[in-house]
Every structure is written in structure tokens, then in C-alpha cells.
């Protein structure tokens, strides 16, 4: 049975992401001042969206772990997400090569899928190790490095020119936090009983990857059409 509450929460994160990207694209490409005028507000919206998506992926991983999914399930997800990530890289390289996205949120989710398999298949019952990984991920970001591979792993980047950068750590710590603690929160608050049926919102929430892939084109097309007048 599908968890409609999870789709609903994904939609909220999706909506916040679309608002942030719409305003940011208007500023970055077309010099609209909305982003600058209310930068702190939009930065908060963007950060809530990012943390929300990643943490909810941990909750989703918990539900997957209850279904005994095998390696092929994770491998298929890895290749699908990686293919989408590479399309984003190619698109941004053609559009803005000096700031192209080489390790964005989809790249992160692709790498995280492999770790997700290890968590579910090897470390599911070892809560101490999972908590240690959470702490490790937070500490790793305290150390700066100019090595791009270490930056992707989680060492703090001294300088990186890209529109979107998601190191494996500390972001994977949020996946683990969602995996460990959100199911407990759901049970204690009975939130899962709030959304019992699917609707248009949950439909959109279940199509976040597709919408993520299409929304840059739609936003750019909107501004291109707007600037014609």
C-alpha cells in the first residue's frame, strides 16, 4: 500500500524548490531583483526544501527496508537517478559551462542509493554504527580541502564554481536521520493516518523526479517568453 503522507510531504518540498528555483533563475539569468530583495527568505525556503527531500528519502528507505528489496532494486534506482543526473550535467554544461552542475542533488541521490543498500542489507540492526555515520558526516565537513574528490565525499570545499553542490556528507547524515527517527515520530504522532487517499497533490508528490527534470526547461521558457515583451 502506498504511503500517501510521504507523497504529500514530498509535494511540499517540491513546491518550495520550485519557488526557490523560479526566483533564482529570474535573478541569475535575467537580473530580476526578487531574489536579492528577499534573499534570506528564499535561501531559507531553498534549504528547507533540500533538507526535506533528503530526510524524507531516509523515511522512504525505512519503508523500503520493510519490503525486503534486493540488490537489483537499488541497482536499477542507481542507474535511473545517475542517468538523470548526467542529463542535468550535460544541460547545464551547454547552458552555463563555467557553473555547470557536476555533483548536484541527483548525483548525491545516485551515490546514496548504493549506501542505502548497505544500510538496509548489512547495517539495519546496527543502530550504533548508523549513529556513528551521522556524527562522522557532520564532522567531516569541518575540514577544508581543495581536492574535488574529497569535496564530493564531504570535505569542505575552499572554492567551487557550480550552481548546485551536494557532497555525500554531511547530506547523507540527513538520510540516516530520516531513516532512524522519522518512523518513530510517525508512530508516536499517528501522522500516517492523516492522508488516507491519493489526490492530485499526492500524485505530483509521487512524480518528483520527473518534475525535477522538466522544471528547469519550463522556468527558462517562461522567462524567455516574458522577456519578449
C-alpha positions in Angstrom: 0.0 0.0 0.0 1.4 3.4 -1.0 2.2 5.9 1.7 0.3 9.0 0.7 1.5 11.1 3.5 5.1 10.7 2.2 3.9 11.8 -1.2 2.2 14.8 0.4 5.3 15.8 2.3 7.4 15.4 -0.9 5.0 17.8 -2.7 5.6 20.4 0.0 9.3 20.1 -0.6 8.7 20.2 -4.3 6.7 23.3 -4.1 9.3 25.1 -2.1 12.0 24.0 -4.5 10.0 25.3 -7.5 9.5 28.7 -5.8 13.3 29.0 -5.0 14.4 27.9 -8.5 11.9 30.2 -10.2 13.2 33.2 -8.2 16.8 32.2 -8.5 16.7 31.7 -12.3 15.0 35.1 -12.7 17.8 36.7 -10.8 20.8 34.7 -12.3 19.8 34.8 -16.0 17.5 37.8 -16.3 18.6 40.2 -13.5 15.2 40.3 -11.7 15.7 41.6 -8.2 13.2 39.3 -6.4 15.9 37.1 -5.1 18.2 39.9 -3.9 15.4 41.8 -2.3 14.4 38.9 -0.1 17.5 36.7 -0.3 17.3 35.4 3.3 13.7 34.4 2.9 14.4 32.5 -0.4 17.6 30.9 1.0 15.6 29.5 3.9 12.9 28.2 1.5 15.6 26.5 -0.6 17.3 25.0 2.4 14.1 23.6 3.9 13.4 22.0 0.6 16.8 20.4 0.3 16.8 19.1 3.9 13.2 18.0 3.5 13.8 16.0 0.3 16.9 14.3 1.7 15.4 13.5 5.1 12.2 12.1 3.5 14.4 9.9 1.4 15.5 8.3 4.7 11.9 7.7 5.7 11.3 6.2 2.3 14.3 4.0 2.8 12.8 2.7 6.0 9.6 1.7 4.2 11.7 0.0 1.5 13.6 -1.9 4.2 10.3 -3.4 5.4 9.6 -4.9 2.0 12.9 -6.8 1.7 14.0 -5.3 -1.5 17.1 -6.9 -3.1 20.2 -5.5 -4.7 18.7 -5.3 -8.2 16.1 -2.8 -6.9 18.8 -0.5 -5.6 21.0 -1.0 -8.7 18.1 -0.1 -11.0 17.4 3.1 -9.0 21.1 3.9 -9.0 21.2 3.8 -12.8 18.0 5.7 -13.3 18.9 8.5 -11.0 22.5 8.6 -12.3 21.2 8.9 -15.9 19.0 11.8 -14.8 22.0 13.4 -13.0 24.2 13.2 -16.1 21.4 14.8 -18.2 21.4 17.7 -15.8 25.2 17.9 -16.0 25.0 18.0 -19.8 22.2 20.5 -19.9 23.9 22.9 -17.5 27.3 22.5 -19.3 25.7 23.6 -22.6 23.9 26.4 -20.9 26.4 27.8 -18.5 29.7 25.8 -18.7 31.5 27.9 -16.1 28.9 27.0 -13.5 27.7 23.6 -14.7 26.3 21.1 -12.2 28.7 18.1 -11.8 27.6 17.0 -8.3 24.1 18.2 -7.6 21.3 16.7 -5.7 20.6 13.9 -8.2 24.3 12.9 -8.2 24.0 12.7 -4.5 20.9 10.6 -4.5 22.6 8.2 -7.0 25.6 7.7 -4.7 23.3 7.5 -1.7 21.4 4.7 -3.3 24.4 2.4 -3.0 24.9 3.3 0.6 21.2 2.8 1.1 21.6 -0.8 0.0 24.4 -1.3 2.5 22.4 0.2 5.3 19.4 -2.0 4.6 21.2 -5.2 3.9 24.2 -5.0 6.3 23.7 -2.4 9.0 19.9 -2.3 9.5 20.1 -3.7 13.0 23.3 -1.9 14.0 21.9 1.5 15.2 25.1 2.4 16.9 27.0 2.3 13.6 24.4 4.3 11.8 24.5 7.0 14.5 28.3 6.9 14.3 28.0 7.6 10.5 25.7 10.5 11.2 28.3 12.1 13.5 31.1 11.2 11.1 29.3 13.0 8.3 28.8 16.2 10.3 32.5 16.2 11.5 33.9 15.6 8.0 32.6 18.9 6.7 34.6 20.8 9.3 37.8 20.0 7.4 38.5 22.2 4.3 40.2 20.8 1.1 41.0 21.8 -2.4 40.7 18.3 -3.7 37.5 17.9 -5.7 37.1 14.2 -4.9 37.4 14.9 -1.2 34.9 17.7 -1.6 32.4 15.3 -3.2 33.0 12.9 -0.3 32.3 15.7 2.2 35.4 17.8 3.0 34.5 21.5 3.0 35.3 23.0 -0.4 37.6 26.0 -0.4 36.1 27.2 -3.7 33.8 25.6 -6.2 32.0 27.2 -9.1 28.8 25.4 -9.7 25.1 26.1 -9.3 24.4 23.1 -7.2 26.8 21.1 -5.0 25.7 18.2 -2.8 28.7 16.3 -1.1 27.9 12.8 0.1 28.5 14.0 3.7 27.0 15.7 5.6 23.9 15.3 3.4 23.8 11.5 3.9 23.6 12.2 7.6 20.1 13.6 6.9 19.1 10.4 5.1 20.2 8.4 8.1 18.3 10.8 10.5 15.2 10.3 8.5 15.7 6.5 8.4 16.2 6.2 12.1 13.9 8.8 13.7 11.1 9.8 11.3 9.4 6.3 11.6 9.4 6.7 15.4 7.9 10.2 15.0 5.3 8.9 12.7 4.2 6.1 15.1 4.1 8.4 18.1 2.0 11.1 16.4 -0.1 8.8 14.2 0.6 11.2 11.2 0.3 8.3 8.8 -3.5 8.2 9.3 -3.9 11.9 8.2 -3.7 11.3 4.4 -5.6 8.0 3.6 -6.4 8.6 -0.1 -4.4 9.8 -3.0 -5.3 13.1 -4.7 -3.7 15.5 -7.2 -1.2 16.7 -4.6 0.0 13.2 -3.8 0.1 12.4 -7.5 2.6 15.3 -8.0 4.5 14.2 -4.9 5.0 10.8 -6.4 6.4 12.2 -9.6 9.1 14.5 -8.1 11.9 13.1 -10.2 10.0 13.7 -13.5 9.0 17.2 -12.4 12.6 18.0 -11.3 13.9 17.0 -14.7 11.3 19.1 -16.6 11.0 22.2 -14.4 14.3 24.0 -15.5 13.1 23.9 -19.1 9.6 25.2 -18.1 11.1 28.0 -16.0 13.6 29.1 -18.7 10.8 29.0 -21.3 8.6 31.2 -19.1 11.3 33.9 -18.7 12.3 33.7 -22.4 8.6 34.3 -23.3 8.4 37.1 -20.6 11.4 38.9 -22.0 10.0 39.1 -25.5 7.7 41.9 -24.4 
